Amino acid sequence: MPRIMIKGGVWRNTEDEILKAAVMKYGKNQWSRIASLLHRKSAKQCKARWYEWLDPSIKKTEWSREEEEKLLHLAKLMPTQWRTIAPIIGRTAAQCLEHYEFLLDKAAQRDNEEDTADDPRKLKPGEIDPNPETKPARPDPVDMDEDELEMLSEARARLANTQGKKAKRKAREKQLEEARRLAALQKRRELRAAGIDAQKKRKKKRGVDYNAEIPFEKKPSQGFYDTSMELYEGLEPNFKRLRQQHLDGELRNEKEERERKRDRQKIKKKKESDLPSAILQTSGVAEFTKKRSKLVLPAPQISDAELEEVVKLGQASEVARQTAEESGITNSASSALLSEYSLSNSAMTTGLRTPKTPAAQDKILQEAQNLMALTNVDTPLKGGLNTPLHQSDFSGVTPQRQAVQTPNTVLTTPFRTPGPGSEGGMTPQGALTPKGPGTVTPGVTPGRTPLRDKLNINSEEQLADPAYARHLQRESREQLKLGLMSLPIPKNDFEIVLPENAETELEEMETETGYMEDASEIELRNQAARDAEQEKELKLRHTAVQRILPRPSEVRYTMTFEILNIMNPLTFECILNKNINATCNNLKDYTGLQFI
C-alpha cells in the first residue's frame, strides 16, 4: 500500500527559516510558490504561520491589564468577531481568542476554586495539535531525514538565485558574446602579424537602414506622362440663381403650405377609398377610439327589497297628503304631519356636495418606515424602550391593501330602511340618538336623522317605547338649561387705570432681584466706552495725525519769516499773515508733540 503523506503537523526550525527567506524573496502574495519550497506544508498553512507567528509585527509579550480590559469590552460588543477585534488591540486573532478563553477559565476556577493543574486545553500524550501555526517551532534533529535534506538543498539553490532565470540567462549570453569578441580580435591580430590582411565583414543589419534607404519608396517608371488630368478647370458661375430666396433657402410658411397641400391630398384619397375612417379622423373624435381603463365600482350597499320598500313608503305618504288636500282639511296639526317633502328634499339635496374619500393609510409606506426604523436601531446594550413601529399586518407576505371606494351617499339617504328584523342591507338601521347614556346598538351603522323625520316620529326606539322618548326629550331639555345656567354673567364695564409710578416700580423690581453683573461684562462695557472716546478724540485731530502720516520733528519757521521780510517790506497785511502763520505753526508743533 503506497504511503500517503498529509501536509501539516508541527513546524520545525528549518521550515521557519525557509519560510522567512521565501517571504523575503517572493513577498506576501505568492503563497503557492512559497509552499512549493516546503514539501510538508500547504499554501494556507504557510500563510497562517507567517501571519500568526513569524511576522515581526506580532506582539508576543505578556498581556497588560489595559489590553485585557479592552479585550473583554470588545468581546462584549462584538462577540466572536476576533478578526475585527485583533487589529484594535494589536494582537493576532488566535492570541485574542486564546487569552479570552484563558481569562474565562481563570474566572471560573476562581469562582469554583478548582485546581489549575488539570487544564482540559493542554494536549495529552498522543494527541495532535489542531493549531500548530500558533506554537513555537520544534528544534531540528541532529540526523535529518533524506527528504528533509533534499528539501533544504533545493530551497537553498532556488533561494540563492535572486535575479531569476531570465537574468541568469542574459548574463551567461553576455559573457559568451564577450568571449567570442575577444577570440575574433585575437585572430585578426595574429593574421595581421603574419602579413595577411583580412577585411572585416560588415554584418548586415536586419530591417531598414533609414540613412541609406527611403522607406516605402515608389520609383516612377521611365518615359513621358500625360498631364492633362492635372489641369484644374473651375466651374462657371451660374448668375441666374443668385436671388435672396435662393441663398436663404426655403421659408417656413412655404414648407407648411406644402405640407398642408400634401395632407389635403391624402385625406381626399382616403375618402375615396375608406370613407368611415376618414370621417372619424376629420371630425376629431379621437377620444372615442382611446382605450379607457376598467371602471371599478364598490359592491351595492342597498338591496332591491330595500329600494322597493322606500318607494312604497314614499308613495303611501304622498297618497295620504293628496287625500287630505282633496277632503279640504285645513287643520294645522294635519298639515304639519302631512307637509310637502319634495321641497325639503330638493332644497337639501341641491346644497349637498360630493363627500370626500375617507382618509386611507398607506400600508407600504408604513412597512417601509418600519424597516428604516429597524435598520437604524441602536444596540440593545443601551437598554430603554423598543423602537416605535406602526402596527403591521402579519396575515401574509405583502402588506394588506386597503380598497379605496367612492363614498356612498345612500348612507345619508332621507328614507328609512327596513326594521331591525331585516338583514339585507348595509344602510343605517337607527338614528344617532342614543338609547341611554353611553350605550350604542351593536351591529348598527350610525347614521344621521332622516331628512323626512321632521317631528322625530320615525325613530324605531321611540315607536317601541313612547315613554322612553319623552324621557329623552325631558333629559335633553334639562341638560340645555343646566348648560345655559353654567355660563358666567356678562361683564360689559371695563376700566383701565395706569399707575403713575410704573417705571420707578419696574426699576426698583430690577434692583431688588439681586442680580450681580459679571466682572468681564463690566470690563467689556468700560473698554467699549474708552474706545468710543478715543475715536471721538481722533476725529478732532489733524488729518495727518488721523492717517498716521510722517511729520517733521522740527521746523525752523523764523528762517522763513526772515526771508519774507527781506523780499517784501513790512505792511499791515504781511504782519497779519505772519501772525496767522505763527499760530498755525504753534498748532502743528503742539499736535506733533502731543500725538507723536
C-alpha positions as CSV (number, residue, x, y, z in Angstrom):
1,M,0.0,0.0,0.0
2,P,1.5,3.4,-1.0
3,R,2.4,5.8,1.7
4,I,0.0,8.8,2.0
5,M,1.5,11.9,3.3
6,I,-0.8,14.5,4.8
7,K,0.5,18.0,4.8
8,G,0.7,19.8,8.1
9,G,2.0,19.0,11.6
10,V,4.3,20.7,13.9
11,W,6.5,23.4,12.4
12,R,10.3,22.9,12.7
13,N,13.0,25.4,12.9
14,T,14.3,24.6,9.3
15,E,10.8,25.2,7.8
16,D,10.5,28.5,9.6
17,E,13.9,29.7,8.2
18,I,12.9,28.6,4.7
19,L,9.6,30.4,5.0
20,K,11.3,33.6,6.2
21,A,13.7,33.6,3.3
22,A,10.9,32.8,0.8
23,V,8.8,35.7,2.0
24,M,11.8,38.0,1.6
25,K,12.2,36.9,-2.0
26,Y,8.6,36.3,-3.2
27,G,6.6,38.6,-1.0
28,K,3.4,38.0,0.9
29,N,1.1,37.3,-2.1
30,Q,2.7,34.2,-3.8
31,W,2.0,31.6,-1.1
32,S,1.7,28.8,-3.6
33,R,5.2,29.4,-4.8
34,I,6.4,29.7,-1.2
35,A,4.7,26.4,-0.3
36,S,6.5,24.6,-3.2
37,L,9.7,25.0,-1.2
38,L,8.1,23.2,1.8
39,H,7.1,19.7,0.9
40,R,5.1,19.1,4.1
41,K,3.1,22.4,4.2
42,S,0.4,23.8,2.1
43,A,0.0,27.4,0.9
44,K,-2.8,28.1,3.5
45,Q,-0.6,26.7,6.3
46,C,2.4,28.9,5.2
47,K,0.2,32.0,5.2
48,A,-1.3,31.2,8.6
49,R,2.2,30.5,10.0
50,W,3.5,33.9,8.8
51,Y,0.6,36.0,10.0
52,E,0.2,34.1,13.3
53,W,3.8,33.6,14.4
54,L,6.7,34.7,12.1
55,D,5.5,38.2,11.2
56,P,7.9,40.7,13.0
57,S,5.0,43.0,13.9
58,I,3.4,40.3,16.1
59,K,3.4,41.2,19.7
60,K,4.5,38.2,21.9
61,T,4.9,39.9,25.2
62,E,2.8,39.5,28.3
63,W,-0.7,40.9,28.2
64,S,-1.2,44.1,30.1
65,R,-4.2,44.9,32.2
66,E,-5.3,47.6,29.8
67,E,-5.2,45.1,26.9
68,E,-7.2,42.6,28.9
69,E,-9.9,45.2,29.8
70,K,-10.1,46.2,26.1
71,L,-10.3,42.6,25.1
72,L,-13.2,41.8,27.4
73,H,-15.0,45.0,26.4
74,L,-14.7,44.4,22.7
75,A,-15.7,40.8,23.1
76,K,-18.9,42.0,24.8
77,L,-19.6,44.5,21.9
78,M,-18.6,42.2,19.1
79,P,-18.9,38.6,20.2
80,T,-16.9,36.0,18.1
81,Q,-15.6,38.7,15.8
82,W,-11.9,38.1,16.6
83,R,-10.6,39.2,13.2
84,T,-12.2,42.6,13.9
85,I,-11.1,42.8,17.5
86,A,-7.4,41.8,16.8
87,P,-6.1,44.9,15.0
88,I,-7.8,47.2,17.6
89,I,-5.9,45.5,20.4
90,G,-2.7,45.0,18.4
91,R,-2.6,41.2,18.7
92,T,-3.5,38.3,16.4
93,A,-6.9,36.8,16.3
94,A,-5.6,33.5,17.7
95,Q,-3.9,35.3,20.6
96,C,-7.1,37.2,21.4
97,L,-9.2,34.0,21.4
98,E,-6.7,32.1,23.4
99,H,-6.3,34.8,26.0
100,Y,-10.0,35.4,26.2
101,E,-10.6,31.7,26.9
102,F,-7.8,31.8,29.5
103,L,-9.4,34.7,31.3
104,L,-12.8,32.9,31.3
105,D,-11.2,29.8,32.7
106,K,-9.4,31.8,35.3
107,A,-12.6,33.5,36.4
108,A,-14.4,30.1,36.5
109,Q,-11.6,28.5,38.5
110,R,-11.6,31.4,41.0
111,D,-15.4,31.0,41.5
112,N,-15.2,27.2,41.8
113,E,-11.8,27.1,43.5
114,E,-10.7,24.3,41.3
115,D,-7.2,23.0,40.7
116,T,-5.4,24.7,37.8
117,A,-3.2,21.7,37.1
118,D,-6.0,19.8,35.3
119,D,-6.4,22.1,32.2
120,P,-8.6,20.5,29.5
121,R,-6.9,22.6,26.8
122,K,-3.5,21.1,27.3
123,L,-2.6,18.4,24.9
124,K,-2.4,14.9,26.2
125,P,0.2,12.4,25.0
126,G,-0.6,11.2,21.6
127,E,-3.0,14.0,20.6
128,I,-2.4,16.2,17.5
129,D,-2.3,19.9,17.9
130,P,-5.2,21.4,15.9
131,N,-3.4,24.8,15.6
132,P,0.3,24.2,15.2
133,E,0.8,27.6,13.4
134,T,0.5,29.5,16.7
135,K,3.0,27.4,18.6
136,P,6.8,27.8,18.8
137,A,8.9,25.7,16.3
138,R,10.4,22.4,17.3
139,P,14.2,22.2,17.1
140,D,15.8,20.3,14.2
141,P,17.1,16.8,15.0
142,V,20.8,16.1,14.6
143,D,20.3,13.4,12.0
144,M,17.8,14.7,9.5
145,D,15.9,12.6,7.0
146,E,16.8,12.4,3.4
147,D,13.6,14.1,2.4
148,E,14.3,17.0,4.7
149,L,17.9,17.3,3.4
150,E,16.8,17.2,-0.2
151,M,14.1,19.9,0.6
152,L,16.8,22.0,2.3
153,S,19.2,21.8,-0.6
154,E,16.6,22.5,-3.2
155,A,15.4,25.6,-1.2
156,R,18.9,26.8,-0.8
157,A,19.5,26.5,-4.6
158,R,16.3,28.2,-5.5
159,L,16.6,31.0,-3.0
160,A,20.2,31.7,-3.9
161,N,19.1,32.8,-7.4
162,T,17.8,36.3,-6.5
163,Q,17.8,37.5,-10.1
164,G,15.6,34.9,-11.7
165,K,16.0,32.6,-14.8
166,K,16.0,35.3,-17.4
167,A,18.6,37.5,-15.7
168,K,20.8,34.4,-15.3
169,R,20.5,33.5,-19.0
170,K,21.2,37.1,-20.1
171,A,24.3,37.2,-18.0
172,R,25.5,34.0,-19.5
173,E,24.8,35.1,-23.1
174,K,26.6,38.4,-22.4
175,Q,29.7,36.6,-21.1
176,L,29.7,34.3,-24.2
177,E,29.4,37.2,-26.5
178,E,32.4,38.9,-24.8
179,A,34.5,35.8,-25.1
180,R,33.6,35.5,-28.8
181,R,34.6,39.1,-29.5
182,L,37.9,38.7,-27.8
183,A,38.7,35.5,-29.7
184,A,37.9,37.2,-33.1
185,L,40.1,40.2,-32.1
186,Q,43.0,37.9,-31.2
187,K,42.6,36.1,-34.5
188,R,42.8,39.3,-36.6
189,R,45.9,40.4,-34.7
190,E,47.7,37.1,-35.4
191,L,46.8,37.3,-39.1
192,R,47.9,40.9,-39.4
193,A,51.2,39.9,-37.7
194,A,51.6,37.1,-40.2
195,G,51.1,39.6,-43.1
196,I,47.6,38.5,-44.0
197,D,45.3,41.4,-44.2
198,A,41.7,40.2,-43.7
199,Q,38.9,42.7,-44.2
200,K,36.2,42.6,-41.6
201,K,32.9,41.7,-43.0
202,R,30.2,44.1,-42.1
203,K,27.2,42.4,-40.5
204,K,24.1,43.2,-42.4
205,K,21.5,44.7,-40.1
206,R,18.0,43.3,-40.1
207,G,15.4,45.8,-41.1
208,V,15.6,49.1,-42.9
209,D,18.6,51.4,-42.8
210,Y,17.0,54.8,-42.8
211,N,20.3,56.6,-43.5
212,A,20.8,54.7,-46.8
213,E,17.3,53.9,-48.0
214,I,13.9,55.6,-48.4
215,P,11.2,53.5,-46.7
216,F,8.2,52.6,-49.0
217,E,9.7,54.4,-52.0
218,K,7.9,54.1,-55.3
219,K,10.2,54.8,-58.2
220,P,8.5,56.3,-61.2
221,S,8.7,54.4,-64.4
222,Q,10.8,55.8,-67.3
223,G,9.0,57.7,-70.1
224,F,6.6,60.6,-70.6
225,Y,3.4,61.1,-68.6
226,D,0.0,62.5,-69.5
227,T,-0.5,65.7,-67.5
228,S,-3.9,66.6,-68.9
229,M,-5.7,65.3,-65.7
230,E,-3.6,67.6,-63.6
231,L,-5.1,70.8,-65.1
232,Y,-7.8,72.3,-62.8
233,E,-11.0,73.6,-64.6
234,G,-13.1,75.8,-62.4
235,L,-16.9,75.7,-62.6
236,E,-18.6,78.5,-64.5
237,P,-20.7,80.7,-62.1
238,N,-24.4,80.5,-62.6
239,F,-25.7,84.0,-62.2
240,K,-29.3,83.0,-62.6
241,R,-29.7,81.6,-59.1
242,L,-28.3,84.4,-57.1
243,R,-31.6,85.8,-55.6
244,Q,-32.1,86.2,-51.9
245,Q,-34.7,83.4,-51.8
246,H,-32.2,81.0,-53.4
247,L,-29.5,81.9,-50.9
248,D,-31.8,81.8,-47.8
249,G,-33.4,78.5,-48.7
250,E,-37.0,77.5,-48.2
251,L,-39.1,79.6,-45.8
252,R,-41.2,78.0,-43.0
253,N,-44.5,79.2,-44.3
254,E,-43.8,77.8,-47.7
255,K,-42.9,74.4,-46.1
256,E,-46.1,74.4,-44.0
257,E,-48.2,75.3,-47.0
258,R,-46.6,72.4,-48.9
259,E,-47.3,70.0,-46.0
260,R,-51.0,71.2,-45.8
261,K,-51.4,70.6,-49.5
262,R,-50.0,67.1,-49.1
263,D,-52.4,66.4,-46.2
264,R,-55.4,67.5,-48.2
265,Q,-54.4,65.2,-51.0
266,K,-54.0,62.3,-48.5
267,I,-57.5,63.0,-47.0
268,K,-59.0,63.2,-50.5
269,K,-57.6,59.8,-51.4
270,K,-58.7,58.3,-48.1
271,K,-62.2,59.5,-48.6
272,E,-62.3,57.8,-52.0
273,S,-61.0,54.5,-50.6
274,D,-62.1,54.4,-46.9
275,L,-64.9,56.9,-46.1
276,P,-65.8,55.9,-42.4
277,S,-62.2,56.1,-41.1
278,A,-61.7,59.4,-42.9
279,I,-64.8,60.9,-41.3
280,L,-63.7,59.9,-37.9
281,Q,-60.2,61.3,-38.5
282,T,-61.5,64.7,-39.9
283,S,-64.2,65.1,-37.2
284,G,-61.6,65.0,-34.4
285,V,-63.2,62.2,-32.3
286,A,-60.0,60.6,-31.3
287,E,-61.3,60.2,-27.8
288,F,-63.8,57.5,-28.9
289,T,-61.1,55.3,-30.1
290,K,-59.0,55.8,-27.0
291,K,-58.7,52.8,-24.7
292,R,-60.2,53.5,-21.3
293,S,-59.4,51.9,-18.1
294,K,-61.9,49.5,-16.5
295,L,-64.5,51.0,-14.2
296,V,-64.3,49.6,-10.7
297,L,-67.3,50.1,-8.5
298,P,-67.9,49.0,-4.9
299,A,-70.4,46.4,-4.0
300,P,-74.0,47.5,-3.8
301,Q,-75.0,48.6,-0.3
302,I,-78.8,48.6,-0.7
303,S,-80.8,45.6,-1.8
304,D,-83.7,45.7,-4.2
305,A,-86.1,44.9,-1.4
306,E,-85.0,48.0,0.5
307,L,-85.4,50.2,-2.6
308,E,-88.9,48.8,-3.1
309,E,-89.9,49.4,0.5
310,V,-88.6,53.0,0.3
311,V,-90.6,53.6,-2.8
312,K,-93.8,52.2,-1.2
313,L,-93.4,54.4,1.9
314,G,-92.9,57.5,-0.3
315,Q,-96.0,56.6,-2.4
316,A,-98.1,56.0,0.8
317,S,-97.2,59.3,2.3
318,E,-97.9,61.1,-1.0
319,V,-101.3,59.5,-1.3
320,A,-102.2,60.4,2.3
321,R,-101.2,64.0,1.7
322,Q,-103.2,64.2,-1.6
323,T,-106.3,62.7,0.2
324,A,-106.1,65.2,3.0
325,E,-105.9,68.1,0.5
326,E,-108.9,66.8,-1.6
327,S,-111.0,66.4,1.5
328,G,-110.5,70.0,2.4
329,I,-108.8,69.5,5.8
330,T,-107.1,72.7,6.9
331,N,-106.2,71.6,10.4
332,S,-102.7,72.8,11.4
333,A,-101.8,69.5,13.1
334,S,-102.7,67.5,10.0
335,S,-100.9,70.0,7.7
336,A,-97.8,69.7,9.9
337,L,-97.9,65.9,9.8
338,L,-98.5,65.8,6.1
339,S,-96.1,68.5,4.9
340,E,-94.6,68.8,1.4
341,Y,-91.4,66.7,1.4
342,S,-90.5,67.3,-2.2
343,L,-89.5,70.9,-1.5
344,S,-87.4,70.0,1.5
345,N,-85.8,67.1,-0.4
346,S,-84.8,69.3,-3.3
347,A,-83.6,72.1,-1.1
348,M,-81.4,69.7,0.9
349,T,-80.1,67.6,-2.0
350,T,-79.1,70.6,-4.1
351,G,-76.9,72.0,-1.4
352,L,-75.0,68.8,-0.8
353,R,-71.5,68.3,-2.1
354,T,-69.8,65.2,-3.1
355,P,-68.2,63.9,0.1
356,K,-64.5,63.3,0.4
357,T,-62.9,59.9,0.1
358,P,-62.2,58.5,3.5
359,A,-58.6,59.0,4.7
360,A,-56.6,55.8,3.9
361,Q,-53.3,54.8,5.4
362,D,-50.6,53.7,3.0
363,K,-49.6,50.2,4.2
364,I,-46.5,50.1,2.0
365,L,-45.2,53.4,3.4
366,Q,-45.8,52.2,6.9
367,E,-43.9,49.0,6.3
368,A,-41.0,51.0,4.7
369,Q,-40.9,53.3,7.7
370,N,-40.8,50.2,10.0
371,L,-37.9,48.8,8.0
372,M,-36.0,52.1,8.2
373,A,-36.6,52.3,12.0
374,L,-35.4,48.7,12.5
375,T,-32.3,49.3,10.3
376,N,-31.3,52.4,12.2
377,V,-32.0,50.9,15.6
378,D,-29.3,51.3,18.3
379,T,-27.6,48.5,20.1
380,P,-29.8,46.7,22.6
381,L,-27.0,47.1,25.1
382,K,-28.1,50.6,25.7
383,G,-31.5,49.4,27.0
384,G,-34.6,51.6,27.2
385,L,-37.8,51.3,25.2
386,N,-38.1,49.5,21.9
387,T,-38.2,51.3,18.6
388,P,-41.7,52.7,18.0
389,L,-43.2,50.9,15.0
390,H,-46.5,51.1,13.1
391,Q,-49.0,48.4,13.6
392,S,-48.2,45.7,10.9
393,D,-50.4,43.1,9.4
394,F,-48.9,39.6,9.6
395,S,-51.6,37.8,7.6
396,G,-49.4,37.5,4.5
397,V,-46.0,38.2,2.9
398,T,-47.1,41.5,1.5
399,P,-48.8,44.4,3.4
400,Q,-52.5,44.4,3.4
401,R,-54.0,46.8,0.8
402,Q,-56.9,49.0,1.6
403,A,-59.6,49.3,-1.1
404,V,-60.4,52.9,-1.7
405,Q,-64.0,53.4,-2.7
406,T,-66.1,56.3,-3.6
407,P,-68.2,57.5,-0.6
408,N,-71.8,56.3,-0.9
409,T,-74.4,59.0,-0.4
410,V,-77.0,56.3,0.2
411,L,-75.8,56.0,3.8
412,T,-77.2,59.5,4.4
413,T,-80.4,59.0,2.3
414,P,-83.5,60.7,3.7
415,F,-85.6,57.5,3.5
416,R,-86.0,55.0,6.3
417,T,-84.6,51.5,6.0
418,P,-86.2,48.2,7.0
419,G,-86.6,47.5,10.6
420,P,-84.3,45.6,12.9
421,G,-85.8,42.3,11.8
422,S,-84.5,42.5,8.2
423,E,-80.9,41.6,7.5
424,G,-80.4,42.6,3.9
425,G,-78.6,45.8,3.5
426,M,-75.8,47.9,5.0
427,T,-77.6,51.2,5.5
428,P,-78.1,52.7,8.9
429,Q,-80.9,51.0,10.9
430,G,-81.1,53.6,13.6
431,A,-80.6,57.3,14.3
432,L,-77.8,58.9,16.1
433,T,-80.0,59.4,19.2
434,P,-78.5,57.0,21.8
435,K,-80.7,54.7,23.9
436,G,-79.1,55.7,27.1
437,P,-76.0,57.3,28.5
438,G,-73.0,55.7,26.9
439,T,-75.0,52.9,25.0
440,V,-74.8,52.2,21.3
441,T,-76.7,49.5,19.5
442,P,-74.1,46.9,18.4
443,G,-74.1,45.8,14.7
444,V,-75.8,49.0,13.5
445,T,-74.0,51.6,11.4
446,P,-74.6,55.0,12.9
447,G,-76.3,57.5,10.6
448,R,-77.8,60.9,10.9
449,T,-81.5,61.6,11.5
450,P,-83.5,61.1,8.2
451,L,-84.5,64.3,6.4
452,R,-88.2,63.4,6.4
453,D,-88.2,62.9,10.2
454,K,-89.3,66.5,10.9
455,L,-91.3,65.6,14.0
456,N,-88.9,62.9,15.2
457,I,-91.7,60.3,14.8
458,N,-89.8,57.8,12.6
459,S,-87.3,56.6,15.3
460,E,-87.7,52.9,15.9
461,E,-86.7,53.3,19.6
462,Q,-89.5,55.9,20.2
463,L,-92.0,53.8,18.3
464,A,-91.2,50.9,20.6
465,D,-91.4,52.9,23.8
466,P,-93.1,56.4,23.8
467,A,-92.3,56.9,27.5
468,Y,-88.6,56.5,26.8
469,A,-88.9,59.1,24.0
470,R,-90.5,61.6,26.4
471,H,-87.8,60.9,29.0
472,L,-85.1,61.6,26.4
473,Q,-86.7,64.9,25.5
474,R,-87.0,66.0,29.1
475,E,-83.4,65.0,29.8
476,S,-82.1,66.9,26.8
477,R,-84.1,70.0,27.9
478,E,-82.7,69.8,31.4
479,Q,-79.2,69.4,30.1
480,L,-79.6,72.5,27.9
481,K,-80.9,74.5,30.9
482,L,-78.0,73.4,33.1
483,G,-75.5,74.4,30.3
484,L,-77.1,77.9,30.0
485,M,-77.1,78.4,33.7
486,S,-73.4,77.5,34.0
487,L,-72.5,80.4,31.7
488,P,-70.8,83.3,33.5
489,I,-72.6,86.6,34.0
490,P,-71.6,89.1,31.2
491,K,-69.4,91.9,32.3
492,N,-69.5,94.9,30.0
493,D,-68.0,97.6,32.3
494,F,-64.2,97.8,31.9
495,E,-61.9,100.4,33.5
496,I,-58.2,100.7,32.8
497,V,-56.0,102.7,35.2
498,L,-52.3,103.1,34.6
499,P,-50.2,103.6,37.7
500,E,-48.3,106.8,38.0
501,N,-45.0,105.3,39.2
502,A,-44.9,102.3,37.0
503,E,-41.4,102.9,35.7
504,T,-40.0,103.6,39.1
505,E,-41.6,100.4,40.4
506,L,-40.1,98.4,37.5
507,E,-36.6,99.8,38.2
508,E,-37.0,99.0,41.9
509,M,-38.0,95.5,41.0
510,E,-35.0,95.1,38.8
511,T,-32.7,96.3,41.5
512,E,-34.4,94.2,44.1
513,T,-33.8,91.0,42.2
514,G,-30.2,91.0,43.5
515,Y,-28.6,90.4,40.1
516,M,-24.8,90.9,40.2
517,E,-23.2,91.8,36.9
518,D,-20.2,89.8,35.9
519,A,-16.8,91.5,36.0
520,S,-15.9,90.5,32.5
521,E,-19.1,92.2,31.2
522,I,-18.3,95.4,33.2
523,E,-14.7,95.4,31.7
524,L,-16.1,94.9,28.2
525,R,-18.5,97.8,28.6
526,N,-15.8,100.1,30.0
527,Q,-13.5,99.1,27.2
528,A,-16.2,100.0,24.6
529,A,-16.7,103.4,26.2
530,R,-12.9,104.1,26.2
531,D,-12.7,103.0,22.5
532,A,-15.6,105.4,21.6
533,E,-13.9,108.3,23.5
534,Q,-10.6,107.6,21.7
535,E,-12.4,107.5,18.3
536,K,-14.1,110.8,19.1
537,E,-10.8,112.4,20.0
538,L,-9.2,111.1,16.9
539,K,-11.9,112.8,14.7
540,L,-10.8,116.2,16.3
541,R,-7.1,115.7,15.4
542,H,-5.2,116.9,12.4
543,T,-5.7,114.8,9.2
544,A,-2.1,113.9,9.1
545,V,-2.4,112.5,12.7
546,Q,-5.6,110.6,11.8
547,R,-4.0,109.0,8.8
548,I,-0.7,108.4,10.7
549,L,1.4,110.2,8.0
550,P,5.1,111.1,8.6
551,R,5.6,114.6,10.0
552,P,8.8,116.6,10.5
553,S,10.1,116.5,14.0
554,E,11.3,120.2,14.0
555,V,10.8,123.1,11.5
556,R,12.6,126.4,11.7
557,Y,9.8,128.9,10.9
558,T,12.0,132.0,11.8
559,M,14.1,131.5,8.7
560,T,11.0,131.6,6.5
561,F,9.9,134.9,8.2
562,E,13.3,136.5,7.7
563,I,13.3,135.6,4.0
564,L,9.8,137.1,3.6
565,N,10.9,140.3,5.4
566,I,13.9,140.7,3.2
567,M,11.8,140.2,0.0
568,N,8.8,142.3,0.9
569,P,8.7,145.4,3.1
570,L,6.5,145.1,6.3
571,T,2.9,146.1,5.7
572,F,-0.3,145.5,7.6
573,E,-1.2,142.5,5.5
574,C,2.3,141.0,5.9
575,I,2.1,141.4,9.7
576,L,-1.4,139.8,9.8
577,N,-0.2,136.8,7.7
578,K,2.8,136.5,9.9
579,N,0.7,136.2,13.0
580,I,-1.7,133.7,11.3
581,N,1.2,131.5,10.2
582,A,2.8,131.7,13.7
583,T,-0.5,130.5,15.2
584,C,-0.8,127.6,12.7
585,N,2.8,126.6,13.3
586,N,2.2,126.5,17.1
587,L,-0.8,124.2,16.5
588,K,1.3,122.0,14.3
589,D,4.0,121.8,16.9
590,Y,1.5,121.0,19.6
591,T,-0.1,118.3,17.5
592,G,3.3,116.8,16.6
593,L,4.4,116.7,20.3
594,Q,1.0,115.6,21.7
595,F,0.3,112.8,19.2
596,I,3.8,111.7,18.2
